Amino acid sequence: MVNWHRLRKRIHLICFLIFLALPFFNVIRFDIPRQRFYFFGYELWINEFGIIFFAMMFLMFLIVVASVVLGRVYCGYLCPQMILSEAAIALEHRLRRHKPLFYAVLAAASVFLAFVFIAYFVEPRDLARRLLAIDLRTAAGISGAVVTLLTFLDFSVLRLRFCTTACPYGYLQGMLSDGNTLLVQYRDEGHTCIECKKCVRDCPMGIDIRSSPFQIECVHCGECIDSCNTILGRLKRPLPGLIHYSWGVEDKPRFPFDAKRVVLLLVLALYATGLFATLSTRHAVLVRISPDRSTLYRAGADGRIYNKFRYTLANRSHKPAAVVFSLDHLPGASLAMDPVSLKPGRSVEGEFEISSPAGSRGDLVTHFEIRTSTIPEQVADTFPMTFISPTEAK
């Protein structure tokens, strides 16, 4: 028989380790100063709207599907607020005779947790330098100090009260759940409950599950299931006990594939497919080229006509790369430019000029192409451009 308390604590540990690892391995992180969105190792520019859109919609529908199907299981098993609040309560219980030590440990943990949280929005190494310098002037430093204070107050005073007072997820779940949503319910048709109330004492939210499975405070953690099974097991009563998980109040034995869930799963699969497609067609090296029209053209001392262009290159891979430039459909023109090297995770901006013999064409505007090739990826891009030159009298 499943021990839900032991399973939940193992999941808590795994979730906590994932929470610590995500920003440092760029799994999910939004770097505000650099305007980069990191998603499972991909470094996305803020203007890569398509990929970011599919990523956000996928995550949003993942939350919706999890809420409709699994109810408040996220709250009881995955929520950082629940995990850390229960850890703070357990620590306080262990150090109940050493209050100063408890608050000292909690203060150090608050600094560490605030650092991890801010690392989701600021590059961790830059944030560490700010922390060591006790930075209270920049936005990152002030945010870190505020989050540290809020974290300390949360886990020393507020704790699980947050779930019933400030967290909107419980109210959202009330709108998303239906008659087939997973929940914890009490069923005692034979009136065999012995009124020991161990399920009430062991409930982290302090409620009586016998009153209703739809209480806003209930996070469906399953602690009451273990409590009931423990007491009935000692009394040699049949198990499982009077409290258990079920798909809705009708106590359905298996997962219900109704139309609502099928549609939600199809929409989730659609966004997952779109996200996979946009990521698979994305180039590791981003190349942007644009003309600089602050000056239409420049006549050089060598008698040639020069046009200026700008480039922006970003290496979003973990390997060194280089970009080679070439021209097409512009006879007699030259581009004196060496391949541009790019370190992993770096971006480079620069300018270059394209020259053409004066009087070689009678048109003011000539259409041509700038071609780029990425090394070692060997991905080619073509950029249609225009070359402007003074017209010659025929």
N, C-alpha and C positions, 0 to 999 in steps of 0.2 A: 504494500500500500504506500502511496506517495506521501512523503513527509513534506508538506508545503513550506513549512518554515525553513527547513534545511535547503530545499530547492531555491527558495526566494533569496536566502542569504548568499548562496553561490552566484545567483544571477546578479545580485547587488554588487558583489566583488568584481565580476566580469564587466558590468556597466561602468563601475568607477574607474577601472583600468582603461576602458575605452575612452571615457571622458577625459582622462589625463593624456592619452596618446593622440587623439584626433588632431589637435592644433600643431603638435610637434612633427607629425608626419604628413601634414598638409592633406589630410583626408577630407575634412570639411573645415574651411576657415575663410573668413572674409577680411582680407588685409585692407583696412580703410586708408592708411597713409599712402600705400602704393596702388590703391584701387584695383586690387586683384581678388578674384574669387577662386579658392582652391577647392576642387571637388575630386576626391579619390585620386590624388596625384596630379591632376590636370591643373595647370595654371591658366585661368581664364581671365581675359581682359574684361573690364566692366562694360565695354561696348560689344562684347560677344553676346548679344541679346538672345539669340536663338537657343544657345546651350544653357544659359542661365535660366531662361524661361522654362525649358523642359525640366531642368533640375529642380526648380522651385515647385512647379506643378506636380512633379513626381513625388516630392517629399510631402506636399500638402495632401495629395490623395492617399499617400501611404498612411498618414495620420488618420484621415477619414475612414479608410477601410479598417484600420486597426481598431478604431473606436466603435464602428458599427458591428464588427465581428466579435472583438474581444472585450468590449466594454471598458471598464476602469482597470484592466490588468496593467496598462502602462503605469498608472499611478502607484499600484502596489509593488510592481516588479522593476520598472525601468526609470522612474522619475528621479532625477538627482536630488530634488528637494526632499523626497521621502527617504531616499537612501542615506543622505547626510544627516537628516534630522534624527532618524533612528540611531545612527552612529553616535551623535551627540548625546542622546538620551542614555545609551548604553555606557558611554564614557563617564557621564555624570554619575551614573549608578555605581560604577566601579570606584570612582574617586569621591564618593559622597562625604567622606571624612576629610578630604583634602581639597576644599573648594578653591583656594588660591592656585593650586597646581592644575585643577580642571580649567580655570579661566586662562591660565598661561598657555596650556596646550591648545585651547580653543582659539586664542589669539594668534598663535603660530600657524595653526591650520587655516585660519581665515586669510592670513597673508598669502599662504601657498595657494589656496583655492581661488582667491582673487587674481593671483598671477596667472593661473591656468585659464580662468575665464577671459581675462583681457587678452591672453595669447590667441584667442579665436579671432581677434580684430587687429592685433599689432604683432609684428614679427617677433617671435620669442626671444631671440638674441638681443634685439634692440630693446625689448621690454626689460630683460635682465639687467642691461646696463643702466637703464633708468631707475630700476629698483635699487641697485647697489649705490647709485648716486643720490638716493632719496629725492627723486624728482617730484616736486609738487608745483611745478610751473606749467608744464605742457599738458595738453589734453589727456595724453596717455597716463601721465603721472597722477593727475587729479582724479581721473576715472578709476585708477587702481586704488587710490586712497578711499574714495567713496565706496567702491565695491567691497573693500576690506571691512569697512565699518558696517555696511549693511549685512555682510556675511556673518560678522560676529554677533550682531543684534538678532539676526534671523535664527542662528543655531543656539543662542543662549537664552532667548526670550520667546520668539514667535514659534519656531519649529513647525509642528504639524497643524497649528492653527492657521497657517498660511493656506493649507488645502481647503479649508472651509470658509475662509474670509476673503482672500485675495486672488486665488488661482481661478482663472476662467474655465479651465478644462472640465471641471466637474459639471458646471452649468452647460457647457457645450455638449458633454456626453449625454445629458438629459434630452437634448434635441436630436442626437444622432442615433441613440439606441432604439430598439424596437422589440417585438415579442420573441425574436430569435437571438438576441444578443447574449453573450456569455455573462453569467452572473453567479454570485454565491447566494444560495437560498436555504432556508430552514423549512423542512417538511416533517411533520409529526402527526400523521393521520391517526396513529394508534395512541396518542397522548402518553408517550413513554418518557418524556423529558423529566429528569429528576430535579430540575431547578437548582443545579449546582452553581450556575452562572460563571463557570470558568471561561466560557466563550466571551463573556462581557469583560472579565478581568484581563484576558489576554489580548483583547482587541486594541491595536495601537491608536485607533481613533476614538476609543471609549464609547462605542455604541452597542446596542443589543440587536444582533442580526435577526433575532426572532420577531422583531417588530415589523421589518420590511426589508427586502433586498434592494429597494430603490432609494434608500436614504442617501442624501447628498454627501454625507461624511464617509460612506462605505467605499473603500478603494479596492474591494474584492481581492484582498491579499491572501485569503485562505487560512489565516491564523486560527480563526474560530473552528475551521474544519478539523485541524490538528487537536484543538482543545477538546472538542466533542469526542473524537475518536479515542483520545487518551483516556478519558473518564469511562466511556462505555467499554473500552478494552479491559480496564481494571475490573469492571463489574461483569465481565464475561458476556456482554451483550453482543448481538450480531453487528458486524462492521460491513461497509462504512456506516457512520453514524447518522445523525439527524440533519447535518449540514453538509452540503456538497456543491460542486460546480454543476451548472446545467445550462443548456442552450435555451434561455427563456424560462418563464414561470411554468411552462407546460412540461418541464423536465424531459426535453427531447434527448434521445440517446446519442445522436450523432450530429455532425456539422450540417446545418441546413443550407442547401444550395437553392435559395429562392431567387426570384428575378432581380430583386434589389441588389443582392450580393454579387450575382453574376455580372450585372451592369457595372458595378463599382470595380470589380476585378478586371473587366475588359478595359475600362477607362484607365486604370492603373497600368495595365499592360501596354496600352496605347502610348502613354507618356513615357514609359520605360523604353519602348521601341524607338520613339522619337529621340530620347536622350542618347540611346546607344548609337543611333544613326548619325546624329550631329557630332558626337565624340569620335566616332570611327572615321569620319570624313575630315576631321580637323587636322591641320598641318602642325607639326611640332614647332616650326619656325614661322612666325607671323611676319609678313612683309607688307609694308604700306609705302607707296610712292605718290607724291603729289608735286605739281609744278609750283614754283615760287614766282608769283606774278607781281611782286612788289616793283620789279623792273621787267618790262616785257622782254628785252634782249639787251645784250652788251656787245659792242663792236670791239674786238681785240686789236692789239697792235700788230698782230700777225695777219690782219685782214679777214679773220674769220668771225662769225657771228656766234655768240654764246647765249644759251638759255640755262637758267638755274633750276634745279629740282631738289626736293627734300625727300629723305627716306627715314622710315622708322622700322627697326627690326627688333624682334623679341624672340629669344630662344626659350620656349616653354618646355623643353625636354631636360633630361638629366645628363646629356652628353654635349661636348663642345660641337659647334657647328660653324659653317661659313656660308656666305651668300655671294654668288657670282653674278655680275650685271653684264648685259649685252644689249645691242640695238638691232632693230629690224625695220625695213621699209623706210630708211632714211639714208639714201646713198650719199657717200662722201663725208658723212658725219663720223665723229670719233668720241669715244668716252674713255678718258684716261682715269681709270679707277681700278684699284686692286680689290680682290675679294675681301669682304668685311667679315672678320672673325667674331664669334659670339660665345661667351662663356655660358654654362648652364644657368638658366633662370635669370639671365641678364637681358636688358634691352639697350639698344643703341640708336641714337638719332644723329643725322648728319646731312650734309649738302654735297652736291656734285654738279658739274656743268657738262653740257653736251655742246660741242662746237660743230659748225658746218661752214663750208666755204661761202664767202659773201658772193651774191649774185648767181649762186648755183640753181636758184629756183625763183620764179616770178611771183609766187603766191605769198601772201602775208602769213597764212597758217598752213602748215604741213602736218598731216596725220601720220603717226608712226607708232611703234611699240617698243616698250622697254621690257626685256625678258630677264627673269631671275631664275637661278638654279641653286638649290640648297644642297650643301655637302655636309654629311654623307647621306642624307635622306633621299637625295636625287629627286626632289619635287620641283617642278617647273611652274612658274606663274607668268602671266602676260598682263601688262598694264598699258592699255591704249592711252597715248599722250598726243600733245600737239606741240610743234616747234614753230616759234614766231620769229620772223626775220623781216627786215625792211624790203619793200617791193622795189624792183628795178624797172626803170622806164624801158619799154621795148622799142 
